[in-house]
Amino acid sequence: MITNSKNNLVIANWKMAASLELAKALAESLLESRDNIDVAVAPSALHLNMVKNIANTNSLTVLAQDVSKHESGAFTGEISALQISEMGISGSVIGHSERRKNFAETDADVLEKIKQLTAQNLVPVVCIGENLETREQGKTLEFLQSQIEKSNLQEFDGKIVIAYEPVWAIGTGKVATVEQIAEVASFIHKLLPKSKILYGGSVTAANAKDIAQIQHIKGALVGGASLKIDEFKQIISSFAVV
Ligand code: PGA
């Protein structure tokens, strides 16, 4: 399980950007055995089964991009934690800022999703992060603490992975500085000492090495650069601990 492993963890978030053909090619390109790094991919829900069939469980973990906060029932278009588990999928990204912004997902929803996933022994990869206004007002740590408290993350410490993704750095090419990431990582680590902390937001081959050196950062959640095979492999190597 990616929560128990001592390795760093690099997750590809393909969002709604990968065609069937690209998802297949990307998954196939990642089938190498690795013992010093954990690699996961989060394809579109429609591609989960195909990618799972390609993935050799030792080398590639497959995650969903979202899960329903409800257990089962009349929720058209939703996917339950049980259904994810039945497909052999290991967990799900939840609380991504795109879902918070475009689909009004709240910290309370994130808590319900964590409950659904952990009830099925699945790993929640919980995204938290401040927007630019909060950063400029100097309220980042306060804001992150409130996200952590409102989603009750402390109760699930060690059963979740945290992805710190400053909203202003996602898909913008503006990566947070090493100092900014280090300050947040040590703050989150104090609140959630047993959970792996990843950084996300414009991670590229060019900045991955510096990010990998930051104390308490145990990997990355990568969007755009994860769609480019060579670049993503370079990011993986930067986080691989030799
Ligand atoms: P990005 O996306 O790497 O394209 O900034 C990261 C994410 O949304 O998880």
Boltz pocket constraint, residues with backbone or C-beta under 6 A from the ligand:
constraints:
  - pocket:
      binder: B
      contacts: [[A, 13], [A, 165], [A, 169], [A, 170], [A, 171], [A, 172], [A, 173], [A, 200], [A, 201], [A, 202], [A, 203], [A, 221], [A, 222], [A, 223], [A, 224], [A, 225]]
      max_distance: 6.0
